[in-house]
Amino acid sequence: MPQSVTHVLIAIILLSLFRDIFFKGKKKEKFPLHYVLIGGIASLIPDLDVLAYYILNFFGFTLEQVHRTFSHNLFIVIFFLLLGFLFMSFKNKELGRHHLKLSWVFFVISFGIFTHLVLDALIAGVIMPFYPISDLAIGLNLINFLPSAWRGSFIPAIDAVLLIFWLIYLEIKHKISDFI
């Protein structure tokens, strides 16, 4: 399973690229970096089922019975997408001094959760995208294609590579060394 850092960095990197490609110059004010942060944090939402496991374990549930079930399905993604469209159709409520639009908050939450599901299905194990309606499990489990000696270190290595990529990207695109 990808680690938390991988989930957050993938969501942040993809949302940042989206922002930098589609919202250039003054338009960037329409997609503030706060959305990128919210999407990154939202990418951790599916793993809240691990917290539920700590409670359900006292009642005899195993991690396998709890993890990647209720919180690792497309219904949660669709729920936040629908909330985004719902708030978009009303007068779009703005939040805080940064004037974040509630519809966009829900859209980036949905995106963060979706990236989590895709990573889990691609890298390690399976997800049940239609649980509890269906027990259909999908996933490529790409980590199993690696030599067994690499499997334990591969996922932490992904974190390191992503973090280095992210820092280089920030330096090239946003000159973060100016703030040091």
C-alpha positions in Angstrom: 0.0 0.0 0.0 1.3 3.5 -0.8 2.3 5.4 2.2 0.5 8.6 3.3 3.3 10.8 1.9 2.8 9.3 -1.5 -0.9 9.9 -1.5 -0.5 13.5 -0.4 2.3 14.3 -2.8 0.6 12.7 -5.8 -2.6 14.8 -5.2 -0.6 17.9 -4.6 1.6 17.5 -7.6 -1.3 16.8 -9.9 -3.4 19.7 -8.6 -0.4 22.0 -8.8 0.2 21.0 -12.4 -3.5 21.6 -13.1 -3.3 25.0 -11.5 -0.1 26.0 -13.4 -1.4 24.8 -16.8 -4.9 26.1 -16.7 -4.7 29.1 -14.4 -1.8 31.3 -15.7 -0.9 34.7 -14.5 -3.7 36.6 -12.8 -6.0 33.7 -13.2 -4.2 31.8 -10.5 -6.2 33.8 -8.0 -9.2 31.8 -9.1 -7.4 28.6 -8.0 -5.4 29.5 -4.9 -2.8 27.1 -3.5 -5.2 26.4 -0.6 -7.2 24.2 -3.0 -4.0 22.2 -3.7 -3.4 21.8 0.1 -7.0 20.7 0.6 -6.8 18.1 -2.2 -3.5 16.8 -0.7 -5.0 16.4 2.8 -8.2 14.9 1.3 -6.1 12.2 -0.3 -5.8 10.7 3.2 -9.5 10.4 3.8 -9.9 6.8 2.6 -7.4 5.6 5.2 -9.5 6.9 8.0 -10.9 3.4 8.0 -7.8 2.3 9.8 -9.0 4.4 12.7 -12.3 2.6 12.6 -10.3 -0.7 12.7 -8.8 0.3 16.0 -12.3 0.5 17.5 -13.8 -2.5 15.6 -10.9 -4.7 16.5 -12.3 -4.9 20.0 -15.4 -6.5 18.5 -13.4 -9.1 16.6 -12.9 -7.4 13.2 -9.6 -7.8 11.4 -7.9 -5.1 9.4 -8.7 -7.0 6.2 -12.4 -6.8 7.0 -12.3 -3.1 7.6 -9.5 -1.5 5.5 -10.3 -0.8 1.8 -14.0 -1.4 2.2 -16.4 1.5 3.1 -13.9 4.3 2.6 -12.2 3.0 -0.5 -15.0 3.1 -3.0 -16.2 5.4 -5.8 -19.4 6.4 -3.9 -17.4 8.7 -1.7 -15.8 10.3 -4.8 -19.2 10.7 -6.4 -20.7 12.1 -3.1 -18.1 15.0 -3.0 -18.5 15.6 -6.7 -22.3 15.9 -6.3 -21.8 18.3 -3.4 -19.5 20.4 -5.6 -22.1 20.5 -8.4 -24.8 21.3 -5.9 -23.0 24.2 -4.4 -22.0 25.4 -7.9 -25.7 25.6 -8.9 -26.5 27.8 -5.9 -24.9 31.1 -5.3 -21.4 29.9 -4.8 -20.6 30.4 -1.1 -17.1 31.7 -0.5 -15.1 30.6 2.6 -12.7 32.7 4.6 -10.4 35.5 3.7 -9.0 33.6 0.8 -12.4 33.5 -0.9 -12.4 29.8 -1.5 -15.5 28.6 -3.3 -17.2 25.8 -1.6 -17.9 24.0 -4.9 -14.2 23.9 -5.7 -13.4 22.7 -2.2 -15.6 19.7 -2.8 -14.2 19.1 -6.2 -10.6 19.0 -4.9 -11.7 16.8 -2.0 -13.2 14.4 -4.6 -10.0 14.5 -6.6 -7.8 13.8 -3.6 -9.9 10.8 -2.7 -9.9 9.5 -6.3 -6.1 9.7 -6.5 -5.9 7.7 -3.3 -8.1 5.0 -4.8 -6.1 4.9 -8.1 -2.8 4.6 -6.2 -4.0 1.8 -4.0 -5.4 -0.1 -7.0 -2.3 0.4 -9.1 0.6 -0.1 -6.6 -0.4 -2.6 -3.9 -3.5 -4.7 -3.5 -7.0 -4.2 -4.7 -9.9 -1.9 -4.0 -13.6 -2.6 -4.1 -14.9 0.4 -6.0 -18.6 -0.4 -5.6 -18.6 -1.7 -2.0 -21.0 -2.5 -0.3 -23.2 -3.0 -3.4 -20.6 -5.3 -5.0 -17.6 -7.2 -3.8 -15.9 -6.7 -7.2 -12.2 -6.1 -6.4 -9.9 -4.4 -8.9 -6.2 -3.7 -8.8 -3.0 -4.2 -10.7 -0.9 -4.7 -7.6 2.2 -3.6 -9.6 4.5 -4.1 -6.6 4.2 -7.8 -7.1 6.0 -7.5 -10.4 9.1 -6.2 -8.7 11.9 -8.5 -7.5 11.0 -9.7 -4.0 14.2 -8.1 -2.6 13.0 -4.6 -3.8 9.4 -4.8 -2.5 10.1 -3.6 1.0 12.1 -0.6 0.0 10.2 0.4 -3.2 7.3 2.3 -1.6 9.5 4.4 0.7 11.7 5.1 -2.4 8.7 6.4 -4.2 8.2 8.9 -1.4 11.7 10.1 -1.7 11.6 10.5 -5.4 8.3 12.3 -5.3 9.5 14.7 -2.6 12.6 15.5 -4.6 10.6 16.0 -7.7 8.1 18.2 -5.9 10.9 20.4 -4.4 12.6 20.8 -7.8 9.3 21.6 -9.4 8.7 24.3 -6.7 12.1 25.8 -7.2 11.8 25.9 -11.0 8.2 27.1 -11.1 7.8 29.2 -7.9 11.4 30.0 -6.9 11.1 28.7 -3.3 14.7 29.5 -2.6 13.7 33.2 -2.6 11.8 32.4 0.7 14.7 30.7 2.4 
